[in-house]
């Protein structure tokens, strides 16, 4: 997946890779189709990717009535690179256990000044669902 993110200069510590998703970047979200996405707003944090990744997520999660919803970013978003081999990625793996929820990690990420994180495989975590908007359903 090519996110068309722009590399930002290193953050204040000079060690974290950061990408900026421009406003209007299209992201896909796989979910169960048993709720009305127009009436029930997405709550963050939430995973996004390209359409293929969202469809794969639906299969892995075993959604009975899977749908892929299309969102776009409403402002530029600073995302921390947590890919394998990065310092942030190692910290994320160390933090991830059965006690730590993605919302806890998203809160820590937001407190550090980032709107989410990404991996080079195209997975994107957006901490606050207000940073994306649902595109019209077709």
Number of C-alpha atoms within 10 A of each C-alpha: 12 9 19 12 16 12 12 12 11 12 11 7 6 8 11 17 18 22 23 19 20 18 14 14 17 22 23 21 23 26 23 16 14 11 11 9 13 11 7 8 13 16 10 17 20 18 21 23 24 20 18 13 19 24 18 12 20 20 14 9 12 12 15 12 11 18 16 19 20 21 19 17 20 15 15 16 22 23 26 26 21 23 19 13 9 16 14 18 19 14 11 15 11 9 14 14 9 6 8 10 11 16 14 15 17 22 16 14 18 18 10 10 11 20 24 25 25 23 16 13 11 15 19 24 22 26 26 18 17 15 17 22 17 19 13 9 8 3
